[in-house]
Every structure is written in C-alpha cells, then in structure tokens.
Amino acid sequence: MNFPFLSALTWFPVFGGVLVMCLGDRRATQARWLALCIAVITLMASVPLYLGFDTHSAALQFNEQLAWIPGLHSTYHLGVDGISLPLILLTTFSTILVLIAGWTRIEKRPAQYVAAFLIMEGLMIGVFAAADALLFYVFWEAMLLPMFIIIGVWGGARRVYATLKFFLYTFLGSVLMLVALIYLYLKSGSYDLAALVQLPLGLQQQTLIFLAFFAAFAVKVPMVPVHTWLPDAHVEAPTGGSVILAAIMLKMGGYGFLRFSLPITPDASRELAWLVIGLSLVAVVYIGLVALVQRDMKKLIAYSSIAHMGFVTLGCFLAFSIVAATGHALGATLALSGAMVQMISHGLVSGALFLCVGVLYDRMHTRDIAAYGGVVNTMPIFSAFMVLFGMANAGLPGTSGFVGEFMVVLAAFHANFWFALVAGMTLILGAAYTLWLIKRVVFGAVANDQVAALSDVNGREFFVLAVSAVAVLALGIYPRPLTELMEPTLRHLLSLMMISKL
C-alpha cells in the first residue's frame, strides 16, 4: 500500500496543532519551535506529491478511499489533480512564512495562536484534497473556525464586528451550497464528485444548483456585491491572519467554481456566464477606483485583492464566450490557465504585501498611510522588498503578477474586444493605487521623528520577505512548471464544460 501522503498532509498539522496547544503559554518558545517543525515537515511531505505527480494525466492521483458514512454513501476520498496540487503547495509554503513572521510579535496566548494556524492549514489542505462532496463541505466549514478565533482573539479594536461579519457572510453562503449538495445526493445516491459530474440534470435544476454554489463561492472570492466583509476582516486581523486570508482562503472560491460549478452545471454556467463576467469586470474597475482613495494600507491591499481576484472569476467563465466566438478551445484553455496562475500569483504577492504592512505596523503601530513617508531613508532593504511586491501587484513583467493577468487579458481578446479593454484597465488602476501607496509610504523626505527612528528589517523578517521575493520572481520569469502541472486537468475540465447535459 502506498504511503497516504494526503492524509498525512491533512491530519499531521491538525494533531500537531492540538499538541502545540497542550504545551500552553508557559512554554511559548517550545510551542513556537514545535509549530515551526510541524509546518516544515508538512511542507516537506508535500514535495513528493509534486515530484511524483504525472503531469500528462488529468486523473485524480494519490487516491485514498475509505468507508466513512456508509448510510449516506459518503466515503473518505482524497486525491489531487492539476487544479488542487498547486493550491496545496501554496498552503504549506505560506503557513511557514506566517509562523516565522509572527515569531516574537504575538505575546497574547502565543501557543494557541500558532496552533490555530496549524489546524487551519490541515483543514484547508483537506478542502483542496477532498474528492467527496460531503467531506469537502465538512472541511470547508471547519476551516472557518480557526480563522474566526484568530481574528476574534488577536484582532484589532473592532475585531468582534469583523469576525461576526466574516462568519455570517461565509456561513450563510455555505448553507445554500449544502442544500445543493443534498439535492445532488438524492438524485445520484452518492456524494462522490465524479458521480456528481456525470449526473444528468435539466437546465432549471442546473440553474438553481449553480446559484446555490454561486452564493458560497462568490462570497469566498469575494465578488461584488458580497465583498464588504473582506476589508473589515483584513483590517482587524493580525498580520498572519491577513496573509492566510488573502493567500489561501480567497482561492477556495475560485477553486469551488472550477471543481463544482463548471463541471456539474455546465449548461447553467454557460447561460449565466454573462453575470459572472460582468461582476468580474465591475470588480476590476470599480474596486480599483475604491482602492485609490483608501487611507489605511491594509484596506488598500484588501480592495486590491478583490480587484485581482476578479481576474480569476473572469478567466473561469470566459471559456464559454471564447468557444462561442471562435469555435475552438485554444483561447478557452488559456483563460482557465490564466485564472489558475492568477490564484497562485495573488497568493504570493498579496501575502507578501500584508507581511510588509506587518513589518511597519510592528514598529509604528499604525496602518495610516499619512503617518509614513520617506521610509526608504531609514529602511532601505525593507523598501526594496516593498517596491518589488508593489511592482508585482501592478503587473510588472518579470513578476508573477504579470503572468496570470496577461493570460486572462489575452484570452479575453478571443471572446470580445471590450472584455479585454475593461480587463486591461487593471494594469492602469493597479499601477495607480499601488504606486500611489509606494510613493506616500516609501519615498520622499522623512515624514516625522517616528519614521526617522525606524530600524531596518532583522534577520527573521529578511528571510520571510526574501523567500517571498524569490517565489514571486521565479513564477514571473519561468511559469512553465506550474502551467505544465495543471494543463491536462484544465483541458479535461474544459471538455466537461463543453458537453451539454440537456
């Protein structure tokens, strides 16, 4: 029997988090080191998944299937393909950076803090690895609890408000998804995702199921107009919470569209693609303009995240318009690939920007842009990193931020010139609000005595930012390993999307 890598990746950090919690705050240093060791081992355990993955196959790999709830015909079924594997690798990578970044900054219940991230890591991996719809839903809901606690315990002054808003938005959307999954189970007699994809459904059935899925996934992305929970959650969350929220949790919405909505309800997805494309383009332009007027660094980056995630949903649903306009699937595959690359890139870039904000906040205890200015004069190394990540956020060629956006814009030309024109506005708006932020915070004369007294990054902070920078540049300069990994799976997904169930 092959080693159960996916179960190990899922449950090792969960049980490790419980063990860390048992150490308690009296042994905070030991708890931090144990948490870091668990996260490193988890990352190392994810490497064999990549090395042993067959990049020529679209099938689920590293399958594990055990009896779970026989009465409901639900199994403990885990597996990965070219869509889920990159997101699992991003999860294991980001968790280590978060633990190191908060090494000395969290003084209140540090053992519980690092334990919450380990538990959340395992549950998020479970979301991406689950091949059974009921198992997916259990992981989907369970991973909300650690983030709920992280914001509610270690957040800012309005943490209770932000936590409740975050929980209610995401939970209410998920309830509708559960209703849809139960209906699909009653029709098919199984929760297995492969069986649900093959289930014949009428257009009315597909439409209702699509809207139920849309309620859950659109909130998680988040799409306009259900995006208002995200800026509040980011502002009040501690730095580590903001990083994981932006880098991983938002990607679950895009993953849900690719895993559930498109293959299970292809006809409804085709009929309602105009809605998703329209809301995505609104996010690119309108939210970009909203980001321009923000005074809080975290809020600006949060709104930037909403705008950039608009490219993910745009790429997912452009495929229908491209095939209808051109009659072939070349541009459609490009759109889906762009959506996936954008998810990974945004996870790296937005996470790094939130880490930069955390470095400044740890020194001056304010996120107000007006409180800064001339940081480059006292923190030159930090400023170099922040400028790099800002350029990546603006889509500078050679960084990961350029690759996904360029692929989606290029694909949009195959569908409609106006789609591409509006989507391309993000290159202008993204540069505008990002460079405006960099100019006010990093450059210029030293703003005040507090900025003059700032010290540059220490070794721990340098390591975290340097590793992030390497990842952003590596994906920007040579994205081929990622695109090769996911291309067969996306081609198979596209074939499922183009087969009508009517």
C-alpha positions in Angstrom: 0.0 0.0 0.0 1.3 3.4 -0.9 2.0 5.9 1.8 -1.1 8.1 2.5 0.5 11.4 1.7 -2.7 13.3 1.6 -4.0 12.1 4.9 -0.6 12.9 6.4 -0.7 16.4 5.0 -4.3 16.9 6.2 -4.1 15.5 9.7 -0.5 15.9 10.8 -0.8 19.7 11.2 -4.2 19.3 12.8 -3.0 16.9 15.5 0.3 18.8 15.7 -1.8 22.0 16.4 -3.6 20.2 19.3 -0.2 19.1 20.7 1.2 22.6 20.5 -1.9 23.9 22.3 -1.4 21.4 25.1 2.1 22.9 25.7 0.5 26.1 26.8 1.8 29.6 27.1 4.2 28.8 29.9 6.3 27.1 27.3 5.7 29.6 24.5 9.2 29.2 23.0 8.9 25.4 22.8 5.4 25.8 21.3 6.7 28.1 18.6 9.6 25.8 17.7 7.3 22.7 17.7 4.8 24.5 15.4 7.5 25.5 13.0 8.9 22.0 12.9 5.4 20.6 12.2 4.9 23.2 9.4 8.3 22.4 7.8 7.6 18.6 7.9 4.3 19.3 6.3 5.9 21.3 3.5 8.5 18.5 3.0 5.7 15.9 2.9 4.0 17.9 0.1 7.2 17.8 -2.1 6.7 14.1 -3.0 3.3 15.0 -4.3 4.8 17.3 -6.8 7.8 15.1 -7.7 5.6 12.0 -8.1 2.7 13.8 -9.9 2.1 12.6 -13.5 1.9 15.9 -15.5 0.5 14.1 -18.5 -2.6 12.8 -16.7 -5.8 14.6 -15.8 -7.0 11.9 -13.4 -7.0 12.2 -9.7 -3.7 10.9 -8.3 -2.5 9.8 -4.8 -6.1 8.5 -4.2 -7.1 7.4 -0.8 -10.6 6.0 -0.3 -12.0 4.5 2.9 -15.5 3.9 4.2 -16.7 6.9 6.2 -20.5 7.2 6.5 -21.9 4.2 4.6 -25.5 5.1 5.4 -25.1 8.3 3.3 -22.9 6.6 0.7 -20.1 9.1 1.6 -16.5 8.0 1.6 -13.3 9.4 3.0 -11.9 10.0 -0.5 -8.9 12.2 -1.1 -7.0 12.8 -4.3 -5.2 15.6 -6.2 -5.0 16.8 -9.8 -3.5 19.8 -11.6 -6.0 22.2 -10.0 -5.7 21.2 -6.4 -2.0 20.3 -6.1 -0.7 23.9 -6.7 -3.0 25.2 -4.0 -1.9 22.6 -1.5 1.7 23.6 -2.2 0.8 27.3 -1.7 -0.8 26.4 1.6 2.1 24.5 3.0 4.5 27.3 1.8 2.5 30.2 3.2 2.0 28.6 6.7 5.7 28.5 7.4 6.1 32.2 6.5 3.2 33.2 8.7 4.6 31.3 11.7 8.1 32.9 11.3 6.7 36.3 10.7 4.8 36.3 14.0 7.6 34.7 16.0 8.0 37.5 18.5 5.1 39.8 17.8 2.3 37.7 19.3 2.6 38.0 23.1 -1.0 37.1 24.0 -1.5 33.3 24.1 1.2 32.5 21.6 0.8 28.8 21.8 -2.9 29.0 20.9 -2.0 31.4 18.1 0.4 29.1 16.3 -1.8 26.1 17.0 -4.7 27.8 15.2 -2.7 28.2 12.1 -1.5 24.6 12.1 -5.1 23.4 12.5 -6.3 25.7 9.8 -3.5 24.5 7.5 -4.6 20.9 7.7 -8.3 21.8 7.2 -7.5 23.9 4.1 -5.5 21.1 2.6 -8.5 18.9 3.2 -10.7 21.3 1.2 -8.3 21.0 -1.8 -7.8 17.3 -1.5 -11.4 16.1 -0.8 -13.0 14.1 -3.7 -16.2 13.5 -1.8 -18.7 16.4 -1.7 -19.8 15.8 1.9 -16.2 15.5 3.1 -15.4 18.7 1.2 -18.2 20.5 2.9 -17.0 19.4 6.4 -13.5 20.7 5.7 -15.0 23.9 4.1 -17.0 24.8 7.2 -14.4 23.5 9.8 -11.6 25.8 8.5 -13.7 28.8 9.2 -13.4 28.2 13.0 -9.6 28.8 13.4 -9.8 32.0 11.3 -12.8 33.1 13.3 -10.8 32.6 16.5 -7.6 34.2 15.0 -9.5 37.4 14.1 -11.7 37.4 17.3 -8.8 36.9 19.8 -5.8 38.5 18.2 -7.5 41.1 16.0 -7.9 44.9 16.4 -10.3 47.1 18.2 -13.3 46.2 16.0 -12.4 42.5 15.9 -15.8 41.3 17.2 -17.7 43.2 14.5 -15.3 42.0 11.7 -15.4 38.4 13.0 -19.2 38.2 13.1 -19.5 39.8 9.6 -16.9 37.4 8.2 -18.6 34.3 9.8 -22.2 35.3 8.8 -21.3 36.1 5.2 -19.4 32.9 4.6 -21.6 30.6 6.7 -24.9 31.7 5.1 -23.5 31.2 1.6 -22.3 27.8 2.6 -25.7 26.7 3.8 -27.1 27.1 0.3 -24.2 25.0 -1.0 -25.2 22.3 1.5 -28.8 22.3 0.2 -27.5 21.9 -3.4 -25.2 19.0 -2.3 -28.1 17.2 -0.5 -30.2 17.6 -3.6 -27.5 16.2 -5.8 -27.1 13.3 -3.4 -30.8 12.5 -3.5 -30.6 12.5 -7.3 -27.4 10.4 -7.7 -27.3 8.4 -4.5 -23.7 9.4 -3.9 -21.5 12.3 -2.8 -18.6 11.2 -5.0 -17.6 14.2 -7.1 -17.0 12.1 -10.2 -20.6 10.7 -9.9 -22.0 14.2 -9.5 -20.2 15.4 -12.6 -21.8 12.6 -14.7 -25.3 13.2 -13.2 -27.8 14.3 -15.9 -29.6 17.5 -14.9 -32.2 19.8 -16.6 -31.5 23.4 -17.2 -33.8 24.6 -14.4 -32.1 22.1 -11.9 -28.7 23.2 -13.0 -29.6 26.9 -12.7 -30.8 26.5 -9.1 -27.8 24.4 -8.2 -25.4 26.9 -9.9 -27.0 29.8 -7.9 -26.6 27.8 -4.7 -22.9 27.2 -5.4 -22.5 30.8 -6.5 -23.7 32.0 -3.2 -20.9 30.1 -1.4 -18.1 30.7 -3.8 -18.8 34.3 -4.7 -18.7 35.3 -1.1 -15.4 33.5 -0.6 -13.7 35.0 -3.6 -15.2 37.6 -2.8 -17.1 39.1 -5.7 -19.1 42.3 -5.9 -21.5 43.0 -4.2 -20.8 40.4 -1.4 -17.2 41.7 -0.9 -17.8 44.1 2.0 -16.7 41.6 4.7 -13.2 41.3 3.4 -11.8 44.8 4.1 -13.1 44.7 7.6 -11.7 41.2 8.2 -8.3 42.2 6.8 -8.0 45.5 8.8 -8.9 43.8 12.1 -7.0 40.5 11.6 -3.4 40.1 12.8 -0.8 40.1 10.1 -0.7 36.3 9.9 -4.5 36.1 9.6 -4.4 38.6 6.7 -1.7 36.7 4.9 -3.6 33.3 5.1 -6.9 35.0 4.3 -5.5 36.6 1.2 -3.1 33.9 0.1 -5.3 30.8 0.6 -8.9 31.3 1.8 -9.9 33.6 -1.1 -8.7 31.0 -3.5 -11.2 28.5 -2.2 -13.9 30.5 -4.0 -12.1 30.2 -7.4 -11.4 26.5 -6.6 -15.1 25.9 -5.9 -16.1 27.3 -9.3 -13.6 25.1 -11.1 -14.3 22.0 -9.1 -18.1 22.2 -8.7 -19.9 24.9 -10.7 -18.3 24.4 -14.1 -18.3 20.6 -14.4 -21.5 19.8 -12.5 -23.7 22.5 -14.0 -22.1 23.3 -17.4 -25.3 24.5 -19.2 -26.3 26.8 -16.3 -22.7 28.1 -16.2 -22.8 28.8 -19.9 -26.2 30.6 -19.6 -25.1 32.7 -16.6 -21.5 33.3 -17.7 -22.5 36.9 -18.6 -23.4 37.5 -15.0 -20.1 36.3 -13.6 -18.1 38.1 -16.4 -20.0 41.3 -15.7 -19.4 41.2 -11.9 -15.7 40.3 -12.5 -15.2 43.4 -14.8 -17.0 45.6 -12.3 -14.6 44.3 -9.6 -11.6 45.1 -11.8 -12.7 48.7 -12.4 -14.9 49.8 -9.6 -12.9 48.2 -6.8 -9.7 49.5 -8.3 -11.1 53.0 -8.0 -12.2 52.4 -4.4 -8.6 51.3 -3.6 -7.3 54.6 -4.9 -9.0 56.6 -2.1 -8.1 54.3 0.9 -6.1 55.8 3.8 -5.4 52.5 5.5 -2.6 50.3 4.0 -4.4 47.1 4.8 -7.7 48.3 3.3 -6.0 49.4 0.1 -4.4 45.9 -0.3 -7.7 44.3 0.6 -9.5 46.1 -2.1 -6.7 45.4 -4.4 -7.2 41.7 -3.7 -10.9 41.9 -4.7 -9.9 43.6 -8.0 -7.2 41.0 -8.7 -9.5 38.1 -7.8 -11.9 39.4 -10.4 -9.4 38.1 -13.0 -9.8 34.6 -11.5 -13.6 34.5 -12.0 -13.3 36.3 -15.3 -10.8 33.6 -16.6 -13.0 30.8 -15.3 -16.1 31.9 -17.3 -14.5 33.4 -20.3 -14.2 30.0 -21.8 -17.8 29.8 -22.9 -17.6 33.1 -24.7 -14.3 32.2 -26.4 -15.6 28.9 -27.7 -18.8 30.5 -28.9 -16.9 33.3 -30.7 -14.0 31.3 -32.2 -15.3 27.7 -32.4 -12.2 26.3 -30.9 -10.8 25.7 -27.4 -7.3 27.2 -27.6 -8.2 30.6 -26.1 -10.5 28.9 -23.6 -7.7 26.8 -22.2 -5.6 29.9 -21.9 -8.3 31.6 -19.9 -8.6 28.8 -17.4 -4.8 28.6 -17.1 -4.6 32.3 -16.5 -7.2 32.0 -13.8 -5.1 29.4 -12.0 -1.9 31.2 -12.4 -3.5 34.4 -11.1 -4.7 32.5 -8.0 -1.2 31.3 -7.2 0.4 34.7 -8.0 -2.1 36.6 -6.0 -1.5 34.3 -3.0 2.2 35.1 -3.2 2.0 38.8 -3.9 -0.8 39.8 -1.6 0.6 37.7 1.2 3.9 39.4 0.8 2.3 42.9 0.8 0.5 42.1 4.1 3.8 40.9 5.5 5.3 44.3 4.6 2.5 46.1 6.3 3.0 44.0 9.3 6.7 44.9 9.5 5.8 48.6 9.5 2.9 48.2 12.0 5.1 46.3 14.4 7.4 49.4 14.6 4.9 52.3 14.5 1.5 50.6 15.5 -0.4 52.4 12.8 -1.6 51.5 9.3 -2.5 55.1 8.3 -0.7 55.9 5.1 -0.4 59.6 6.2 1.7 58.6 9.2 4.5 57.4 6.9 6.8 58.9 4.3 10.5 58.6 3.5 10.8 55.0 4.9 13.5 54.3 2.3 15.8 56.7 4.1 15.8 54.6 7.3 14.7 51.1 6.0 16.4 50.7 2.5 16.3 46.9 2.5 12.7 46.7 3.5 11.8 49.4 0.9 13.4 47.4 -1.8 11.2 44.4 -1.0 8.1 46.6 -0.7 8.8 48.2 -4.1 9.3 44.8 -5.7 6.0 43.4 -4.3 4.2 46.7 -5.3 5.5 46.3 -8.8 4.3 42.7 -8.9 0.9 43.9 -7.6 0.8 46.3 -10.5 1.6 43.6 -13.0 5.2 44.4 -13.9 6.6 41.9 -16.5 9.1 39.5 -14.9 7.0 39.2 -11.8 4.2 36.7 -11.1 1.6 39.4 -11.1 2.1 39.9 -14.8 1.7 36.3 -16.0 -1.9 35.5 -14.9 -3.3 38.8 -15.8 -1.7 38.8 -19.2 -3.0 35.3 -19.9 -6.6 36.3 -19.0 -6.4 39.6 -21.0 -5.0 37.8 -24.0 -7.7 35.2 -23.7 -10.4 37.9 -23.4 -9.4 39.2 -26.9 -10.6 35.8 -28.3 -14.0 36.4 -26.7 -14.7 40.1 -27.0 -12.5 43.2 -27.5 -14.4 45.2 -24.9 -13.9 42.5 -22.3 -10.2 42.7 -22.9 -10.2 46.5 -22.8 -12.0 46.7 -19.5 -9.9 43.9 -18.0 -6.8 45.7 -19.2 -7.8 48.7 -17.1 -6.4 46.9 -14.1 -2.9 47.5 -15.5 -3.7 51.2 -15.2 -5.6 51.2 -12.0 -3.4 48.7 -10.3 -0.3 50.8 -11.1 -2.2 53.9 -9.9 -3.1 52.8 -6.4 0.0 50.7 -5.9 2.4 53.4 -7.0 0.5 56.0 -5.0 0.9 53.8 -1.9 4.6 53.3 -2.5 5.2 57.0 -3.2 3.5 58.1 0.0 5.0 55.4 2.3 8.4 54.7 0.9 9.7 57.7 -0.9 10.1 61.4 -0.2 11.5 63.2 2.8 11.4 61.6 6.2 7.9 62.4 7.4 8.4 62.6 11.2 10.6 61.6 14.1 9.0 58.2 14.3 9.9 57.3 10.8 13.4 58.7 11.4 13.8 56.3 14.3 12.8 53.2 12.3 15.2 50.3 12.1 15.5 48.1 9.0 14.4 44.5 8.8 16.0 42.0 11.1 17.2 38.5 10.0 13.8 36.9 10.6 11.9 39.5 8.6 14.5 39.5 5.9 14.2 35.7 5.5 10.4 35.8 5.2 10.4 38.7 2.6 13.4 37.2 0.7 11.7 33.8 0.3 8.5 35.6 -0.9 10.5 37.6 -3.4 12.2 34.6 -4.8 8.8 32.9 -5.3 7.3 36.0 -7.0 10.2 36.3 -9.3 10.5 32.6 -10.1 6.9 32.3 -11.1 7.2 35.6 -13.1 10.3 34.6 -15.0 9.6 30.8 -15.5 5.9 29.8 -15.0 6.2 26.7 -17.1 6.4 24.2 -14.2 3.1 25.5 -12.9 1.3 25.6 -16.3 2.6 22.1 -17.3 1.3 20.8 -13.9 -2.3 22.0 -14.5 -2.7 21.9 -18.3 -4.0 18.3 -18.7 -6.5 18.8 -15.8 -7.8 22.1 -17.3 -8.2 20.6 -20.7 -10.2 17.8 -19.2 -12.3 20.3 -17.3 -12.9 22.3 -20.5 -14.2 19.1 -22.2 -16.6 18.6 -19.3 -17.8 22.2 -19.6 -18.5 21.9 -23.3 -20.6 18.8 -23.0 -24.3 19.7 -22.5 -26.3 17.7 -20.0 -29.6 18.7 -21.7 
